[in-house]
Amino acid sequence: KIPPTIVEGTCPDTVHAIDPDNRLVQVSYSQPQFEDDIGIADITCSLPSGAVLAYGVYEAHCIAYDAAGNHVVCGFMVYVLSHDCPDPSPPVHGSKTCGIWQHGVFCNVACNEGYVFTVQPPPYYVCGREGVWDPNQPDDVFTFPGCADLIDAFKEKINILNEQLNNQVCGAVVCDFSNVRVTCGGVSKRRKRTQEAVIDFIFQAGSTEINGQDLGDLIDEAVYGGDLDTDDYQAEYDTFEYHIIIECLPGQVLKDNLCVYCASGEYHDMSSDTCKKCTVGSYQDKQGQTECVACSPDKTTQGTGNALSSMCSAKCAIGEYNNGGKCDACPVGMYQDEIGKFTCKACPTGMSTYQVRSTSSQDCH
């Protein structure tokens, strides 16, 4: 048993009938088309095309039967309205989402990321039986409120403030705004029909102080004085927060709120953010480095923290030790079982080796 199928594109989602003068409206639509392997025997529509209906919203369906009694249903909504609401354009730098209700059309609007409404819109705009979006101004072309470019306005103000504070706000002539984030809030509690937005801005300052004044306090004063206000928004002074996080450059560590370079003979261990001594077999003759320089394979150093390349000396074999830069054999009574050493190991008390250049404690008898 194979039921009929609906011909693609012939079953409507919705049918609209508009008549502003008559409450009873004739509804016309193209009847859905059906196919079946043994032929369509009957088509029945609950609201046939040509029916006269009063204003309202109706559920309709057309059922097709084949000769074997199998059937398929095409369902759709019928809207009988007194108006045809105009379709307003979405907000500039924004979007709209619209739907149909019994008495008309409703829309809600939103701004794109980085933009905010300067006038807070209602949750929904409604076009009712009158066929107008704003009954108070029925003759005017309706437009949704626009979205202000909050980020661009903010950038301009911060760049001006940065210039006024000797380019220390951002540590450069032009600020890097890659870490600006705008979060839209609800309606302002202070100013009705205005929207709140939170701006988070992370920047790399050139200094924590300017002429003895704390940079954060200077920015705080700028917010209080209205230096960040524009025609589209006002920075609320009592909501301003700032946190200074000092991040030093590679090769530097933080000491008493100051970034200091790791000294010669050291390197900046990035994983622990500390200065560590160069290990045996390496040196560093510059400060502020993130790694040490390895001695040549045939050389090593005596101890750690070497700051000169001249500290790299001969890497002696087992049974020998570095004696002022040259390799000498360990004397009788001593041995060395490790390479690159600057001393020999003594045999236990009462024991000695039979010859020089001994390479193991087992040579002690």
Helices and strands as residue ranges (DSSP letters): E 5-6, E 14-18, E 24-26, E 34-35, E 40-45, E 52-54, E 56-66, E 71-81, E 94-101, E 104-111, E 115-117, E 125-127, E 147-149, H 150-164, E 180-187, E 195-201, E 209-210, E 213-214, H 215-224, G 237-239, E 252-255, E 258-261, E 266-269, E 274-277, E 282-283, E 293-294, E 299-300, G 309-311, E 313-314, E 320-323, E 326-329, E 334-335, E 345-346, G 361-363
